Amino acid sequence: MSPGQIAAWVGAGAFVLVALVVVFVGIKAARFFDEATIAMRKAHENTDPLFSEANTTLTHVNTQLERVDGITANARAVTGNVSALTSLFTATLGGPLVKAAALSYGVSKAVKARRKAAEQPNKHAKRRPKRSAR
């Protein structure tokens, strides 16, 4: 055997070894892609019920939000009515009630002052002598 034949045998062996590695990697890649395809099918099958349940939940949430919108609209209307009623009460009865309260306060103060003055008639007399006594 000549050195050229030995080199040819070594090259052929290396080529066979590289071919085996490529075949092994190809088989592993094919298994990987098969498993990935199966996983994607399972994920797709499981997402349909999930999306339908999410859609149902969103429908219920929208229904509840419409009810809440109705409630807030009614509360807004009631607030407006109470505000209008308060301003009407203040305009019609507020002024006269304040005046009546002020009058009753003034009258009660005057009555108390007169009673106090009537109870202590000699208080001023003790301080000042009468003009006739001077």
C-alpha positions in Angstrom: 0.0 0.0 0.0 1.3 3.3 -1.0 1.0 6.5 1.0 -1.6 7.8 -1.4 -3.9 4.8 -0.8 -3.5 5.2 2.9 -4.5 8.8 2.6 -7.5 7.8 0.5 -8.6 5.3 3.1 -8.2 7.9 5.9 -10.2 10.4 3.9 -12.9 7.9 3.1 -13.1 7.0 6.8 -13.4 10.6 7.8 -16.1 11.1 5.2 -18.1 8.2 6.6 -17.7 9.5 10.1 -18.9 13.0 9.0 -21.9 11.4 7.2 -22.8 9.4 10.3 -22.7 12.6 12.4 -24.9 14.4 9.9 -27.4 11.5 9.9 -27.4 11.4 13.7 -28.0 15.2 13.9 -30.7 14.9 11.2 -32.5 12.2 13.2 -32.4 14.2 16.4 -33.7 17.3 14.5 -36.5 15.3 13.0 -37.6 14.1 16.5 -37.4 17.6 17.9 -39.6 19.0 15.1 -42.1 16.1 15.6 -42.3 16.8 19.3 -42.7 20.6 18.6 -45.5 19.9 16.2 -47.3 17.7 18.7 -46.9 20.3 21.5 -48.2 23.0 19.2 -51.3 20.9 18.3 -52.0 20.3 22.0 -51.6 24.0 22.7 -54.0 24.8 19.9 -56.5 22.3 21.1 -56.4 23.6 24.7 -56.7 27.3 23.6 -60.1 27.0 22.1 -61.9 26.3 25.4 -59.8 28.9 27.1 -60.7 31.6 24.5 -64.4 30.6 24.7 -64.4 30.9 28.5 -62.6 34.2 28.3 -65.2 35.4 25.8 -68.0 34.3 28.2 -66.3 36.1 31.1 -66.0 39.3 29.1 -69.7 39.1 28.2 -70.6 38.8 31.8 -68.3 41.7 32.8 -69.8 43.9 30.1 -73.3 43.1 31.4 -72.3 44.1 34.9 -70.7 47.3 33.6 -73.9 48.3 31.9 -75.8 47.8 35.1 -73.3 49.9 37.0 -73.6 52.6 34.3 -77.3 52.6 34.9 -76.9 52.8 38.7 -74.4 55.7 38.4 -76.7 57.6 36.0 -79.6 57.2 38.5 -77.3 58.4 41.3 -76.3 61.4 39.2 -80.0 62.2 38.6 -80.8 61.9 42.3 -77.8 64.1 43.2 -79.0 66.8 40.8 -82.5 66.6 42.2 -81.3 66.9 45.8 -79.1 69.9 44.8 -82.0 71.6 43.2 -84.3 70.9 46.2 -81.6 72.3 48.6 -81.2 75.5 46.6 -85.0 75.9 46.4 -85.3 75.4 50.1 -82.5 77.9 50.8 -84.0 80.4 48.4 -87.6 80.2 49.8 -87.2 79.4 53.5 -83.6 80.0 54.3 -83.7 83.8 54.4 -86.8 84.1 56.5 -85.6 81.3 58.9 -82.4 83.1 59.4 -84.2 86.4 60.1 -86.6 84.6 62.5 -83.7 83.0 64.3 -81.9 86.4 64.6 -85.1 88.0 65.9 -85.7 85.3 68.5 -82.0 85.6 69.6 -82.3 89.3 69.9 -85.5 89.2 71.8 -84.2 86.6 74.2 -81.1 88.7 74.9 -83.2 91.7 75.5 -85.5 89.8 77.9 -82.5 88.4 79.8 -81.0 91.9 80.0 -84.3 93.4 81.4 -84.7 90.6 83.9 -81.1 91.1 85.1 -81.7 94.8 85.4 -84.9 94.2 87.2 -83.3 91.8 89.7 -80.5 94.3 90.6 -82.1 97.7 91.0 -80.0 98.8 94.0 -76.7 97.9 92.4 -76.4 101.2 90.7 -77.8 103.0 93.7 -75.0 101.8 96.0 -72.3 103.1 93.7 -73.7 106.6 93.2 -75.4 108.6 95.8 -78.6 110.1 94.8 -78.6 113.7 93.7 -80.7 114.8 96.5 -78.3 113.3 99.0 -75.4 115.2 97.7 
